[in-house]
Structure formats: structure tokens, C-alpha cells
């Protein structure tokens, strides 16, 4: 009986959200374009070979802060706190346990401890898990940043995306599109 109830929970409730208005969709796309474009320009000014600031986790953040600026995951506290906290956790784990624990365990620990820390600090930002994982599985160039990684590219990149989000998300004529809902 318990097993049946368990699988019953996986059934859909058939509640699908409606599509957002086209104006919201367009503002989201414009924000994502400008945010990632600015990061690309900034990144290319440092290195022509590597896109230092263009981490996959920032692409995921762009979807949240420009596509769903009203959700808690998208707020400045979560954007910056989630990324930076997760980056510090991953650097600590690699510096402390590299060569002692295998890479699979370091990957799992970095993401799970980041989720735990983001919950405890009320800074949940799902792309923060990717930020932690990127450092653990990253190249020697990424790992050579050490304790600088949480500051740059992570904190600096998150602040750059936040600035674009503040500008773009408040340009809309729609008074309901307001960013942020809270700072702290």
C-alpha cells in the first residue's frame, strides 16, 4: 500500500501554467541577450582564447533573473549569495580534499553542501549548484584561481548580471514588472 501511494504522488495534476504575455517574453529575451552580451564583451577584454566570465551557471541565472524576475530564486540576495556561497564551498572542498576524495564524491559534496548552505542562509539560487560543480570539474586554469574564484568571475559576474537586470526589468511599461521584490 505504501508503495502504491508513493507512485500515486508522481501522477500529474494536469495543471499547466498559461503562456506569459508577449511583452513579458520579449523583455525577458532582451534582458538575457544584453546580460550575456555584456558578459561576453567583458570576458573577451580579458582573454581572446577563453571566455573567463561566461560560465554555464550564468546562462541559467539569465533565464531566472530576466525570464522570471518575480520569483524568490531571482532576487539579488539569492543571485549573488547563491553563487558566491556555492563558489566558496567548492573551493574549500577542492583545496581540502583534492587527492583524498575521488572526483565523483567531490562533485556530489559540492552541490549537496551548496544546496544545504543556500537553504540555511535563504539564498537559494539553483544556478549556484552549477557554480559549485564548475569549479570541481573545471580545468586547471579555473582551479588555479583558488580563493579568487568566488570573487572573480563569480561575484563580479553576478553583480554585472544584476545591474543589467535592474535596468532592463524596470524599463517595461508594465507596472507589474518590478525588480527586485526585495534586496535582503
N, C-alpha and C positions, 0 to 999 in steps of 0.2 A: 504494500500500500504506500509506503513512504517513497519508494522508487517511482511509482506512478505519479504521485504529487510533484515529485522533483521534475519529471519530464513535462508535466502539465504547465509548469512555470515557464517553459520555453515556447509555449504557444503564443502566437501573435494576438494582440488585442485589436488588430486591424484599425489602428488609429494612426493615420498618416498626416503629417502637417501639410498645410496648403503651401503652394509656391509663394514666395515673397513678391511684393510689387516690383515691377521692372526698374523703378528708380532706385530701390534698395540694392537690387542686383548690380546695377551699373555703378553705383557709388562703391560697392564692395570691390568690383573689378578694378575700378580706377585706383582705389586705395592700395590694393595688392600690387598693381602694376608700379605705381610710384614708389611704394615702400621697397619692393625688391629691386627696382631700377636704381634707386638711390644707394642701396646697399652694394649693388654691383659696381657702380661708379666709385664708391668709396673703397671697395675691395681692390679694384683694378689700379687704384692710385698707389697701393702698397706693393703689389706684385702682379706681373703680367702672366706668370705661369699658374699660380694657384689663386682660387677665389677664397681668400682667407676668411672673409666675413660671411660668405654665402654657405651657411650650414643648413642642412635639411630641416633642422628644427625651426629655423626662422621662416621657412616656407609654410610650415604648419602654423606658426604663430600668425603669419599674414592672413591665413584663412580665418582664424579666430578674431583677431582684432579689427579686421576690415569687413569680414563676412558676417560676424555675429558680435558686434561691439557691445551688445546689451547683456551678454552672459557673464557670470562671475569669472570664468576662466580668462576672459579678455581684458579685465580691468588692470590698470597699471601695476598695482600691488602684485597681482598674480603673474603678469607678463615678466616683470623684472625679477621679482622674488623667486618664482618657479625656476626660471633659467639659471639665475646666479646660485641659488641654493643647490640645485642639481649639479652644477658645474663644480662647486666646491666639494661635494660628496664624491664625485667621480675622481677628482684629482687626489683627494685623500686616500681613496681605496687603491688607486694605481700606485701612488707613492709608498703606501704602507704594505701592500700585499702583492705587488707585481713580482713574479718569480716564486711566490709562495702558493698562491691560489691560481688555478687554471683560468683561462680567459672566459670560459663559459660561466664560471661561478662569479667572476668579477662583473661580467655583463649583468647577470641576474641581480647581484647585490646592488650595483649602481642604480638600476632602475627601481628596484623594490624599496631601497632606502630613500631614494628621492621621492617616491610616492608617499612613504611614511612621513618624511620631513615636511613635504608640501601640505599634507593633511594637518599635521601638528601646528604648522605656522599659518594656516589658512591662506596659502599662496598657490593652490593647485592650478597648474598650467600644464596640460598634457604634453605640449612640446618639450617641457623640461625633462621628461623621461628620455627623449631623443638626445637632448643636450648631454645628459649623463652618458648615454650609450656611445655617442660620437667620440667622446674623449677616450673611453675604454678601448674601443676598437679602432681608434684613429691611427693615422700614420705617426711615424717618429717625429715628424715636424709638428703635428698637433700636440703630442705628448711632451715634446721638448718645451712647450710653453709653461708647463707646470702650474704654479700658483697664479700665473698671469692669465691663464685661460678663463677663469671666471670673470676677470675684469675686461680683457680684450682677447677675443672677439665677443664674448658673451654679454657682459653688462653694457658695453658700448653699443653693440648691435641692437640689443633690446631697447635701449634709450633712443637710438635712431629710429627704430620702427615706431616707438611710442610717439615721438614728435610728429611723424607723418600721420599717425592715427589721430592725434589731437587736431591736426589741421584738416584732414580730409573728412573725418567723421562729423565734424561740426560745420562743414561747408554746405551741406544739404539744406534745402529749403524746408525740409520736413522737421518740424519741431520735436518729433518723437525720436529722431536720430540724434542722440546726445551722447557725447563721450568725454570723460568717463562717467560712470554712475557713482563711483567713489574712488578716492585716491588711496585711502588707508583702511 
